[in-house]
């Protein structure tokens, strides 16, 4: 006698099928570790607000379109309101802590990517492969390993990008407020 695995969920009292939706993540999707991000935003991580802005920019750019991170530090600094020297110092610190790494260059202009332990865009298999090439980032104050990632489906509209980044900034402010309370 072979045991068949049930193909659906059923209510135990009525044995009626539980309604289910199809998997909604067709096409590219991204993973975002809220536990690691909140740990980075906490005071215990000793990250400056400027560093959090840089990390947030790389998270959003990676989720929307990984090619967006292939810009010069001068261009990224202009978007974030930092001069290239200040941004370069922050990037060096983030590289040292394994949150960013050099991903290429054009001439003398280096490009950086963010750790897949924090954010990644692509299939689950590609995510596992990307993690193999990184050591976990150094995050002071991270007391537990994340159990789950937030799945984010990139959208085509500009307003969704701003909405996503706004939500990330809200989470950071809430974490800092909770830490100081």
C-alpha positions in Angstrom: 0.0 0.0 0.0 1.5 3.3 -1.0 1.0 6.5 1.0 -0.1 9.4 -1.1 0.7 12.9 0.1 -2.4 15.1 0.2 -2.5 17.7 -2.6 -4.5 20.2 -0.6 -5.4 21.3 2.9 -8.7 20.3 4.4 -10.6 21.5 7.4 -10.4 18.7 10.0 -14.0 19.0 11.2 -15.8 19.3 7.9 -13.2 17.8 5.5 -13.9 20.7 3.1 -11.0 22.0 1.2 -9.3 25.2 2.5 -9.3 27.8 -0.3 -5.8 28.5 -1.6 -4.3 31.1 -3.9 -1.8 30.4 -6.6 1.8 31.3 -5.9 1.9 35.0 -6.6 5.6 35.5 -7.3 5.9 34.8 -11.0 8.9 36.4 -12.7 11.7 38.1 -10.8 11.4 38.6 -7.0 13.6 39.6 -4.2 14.3 38.6 -0.7 14.9 41.1 2.1 16.0 40.1 5.6 14.0 42.3 8.0 15.8 40.9 11.0 19.2 41.9 9.7 18.0 45.3 8.5 16.4 46.2 11.9 19.6 45.0 13.6 21.5 47.4 11.4 19.2 50.2 12.3 19.4 49.6 16.1 21.7 51.7 18.1 23.7 48.6 19.1 25.0 48.2 15.6 26.8 51.6 15.9 25.8 52.5 12.3 25.4 56.2 11.5 22.2 57.5 9.9 24.2 58.2 6.8 25.4 54.6 6.6 21.8 53.4 7.0 20.8 55.6 4.1 23.6 54.1 1.9 22.5 50.6 2.9 18.9 51.4 2.2 19.7 52.8 -1.2 21.6 49.7 -2.1 18.7 47.5 -0.9 16.2 49.4 -2.9 18.3 49.6 -6.0 19.1 45.8 -5.8 15.4 44.9 -5.5 14.2 47.2 -8.2 16.9 46.4 -10.8 20.4 45.2 -9.8 21.9 47.1 -12.7 21.0 50.4 -10.8 24.0 49.8 -8.5 26.4 50.0 -11.5 26.8 53.7 -11.1 29.7 55.9 -10.0 30.0 56.9 -6.4 29.7 60.5 -7.5 26.2 59.7 -9.1 25.1 57.8 -6.1 26.4 60.5 -3.7 24.4 63.1 -5.7 21.2 61.1 -5.2 21.9 60.7 -1.5 23.2 64.2 -0.9 26.8 63.1 0.0 30.0 64.3 -1.5 32.1 61.6 -3.1 34.8 61.6 -0.4 32.3 61.1 2.4 30.5 58.3 0.4 33.8 56.7 -0.3 34.7 56.6 3.4 31.3 55.0 4.2 31.6 52.5 1.4 35.1 51.4 2.8 33.6 50.8 6.2 30.7 48.9 4.8 33.1 46.8 2.7 35.2 46.1 5.8 32.0 44.8 7.6 31.1 42.6 4.6 27.8 44.5 3.9 29.1 45.7 0.5 31.8 44.4 -1.9 33.3 45.6 -5.2 31.4 44.1 -8.1 33.2 45.6 -11.0 34.5 48.9 -12.4 34.7 51.1 -15.4 38.1 52.7 -15.6 38.8 53.9 -12.1 35.2 54.0 -11.0 34.3 51.0 -8.8 30.8 49.5 -8.5 29.6 47.8 -5.3 26.9 45.3 -4.5 25.1 44.6 -1.2 25.4 41.3 0.6 22.8 38.6 -0.4 22.5 37.9 3.4 20.5 41.2 3.5 18.9 41.5 0.1 18.9 39.6 -3.1 16.9 39.6 -6.4 16.6 36.4 -8.3 15.5 32.7 -7.8 16.0 30.8 -4.6 18.7 28.7 -6.3 20.6 31.8 -7.4 20.3 33.2 -3.9 21.8 30.1 -2.4 24.7 30.3 -4.9 25.3 34.0 -4.2 25.5 33.3 -0.4 28.2 30.8 -1.0 30.5 33.6 -2.2 30.1 35.8 0.9 30.9 35.5 4.5 28.0 36.7 6.7 28.1 40.4 7.3 29.3 41.8 10.6 26.3 43.3 12.4 26.8 44.4 16.0 23.7 43.7 18.1 22.3 40.9 15.9 21.3 38.3 18.5 19.4 35.8 16.4 19.7 34.4 12.9 16.8 35.4 10.7 14.3 32.7 10.2 12.6 34.2 7.2 13.0 36.8 4.5 10.4 39.3 3.2 9.6 38.5 -0.4 9.3 41.7 -2.5 8.0 41.7 -6.0 9.6 44.6 -7.9 7.1 46.9 -9.6 7.4 48.9 -12.8 5.9 52.1 -11.3 8.0 54.9 -9.8 5.5 55.4 -7.0 6.0 51.8 -5.7 9.8 52.4 -5.5 9.2 55.4 -3.2 6.6 53.5 -1.3 9.0 50.6 -0.6 11.9 52.9 0.4 9.4 54.8 2.6 8.4 51.6 4.4 12.1 50.7 4.9 12.8 54.2 6.4 9.7 53.9 8.7 11.0 50.5 9.9 14.4 52.0 10.7 12.9 55.0 12.5 10.6 52.7 14.6 13.6 50.5 15.5 15.6 53.5 16.7 12.6 54.9 18.6 12.0 51.5 20.3 15.7 51.3 21.2 15.8 54.8 22.8 12.5 54.2 24.8 
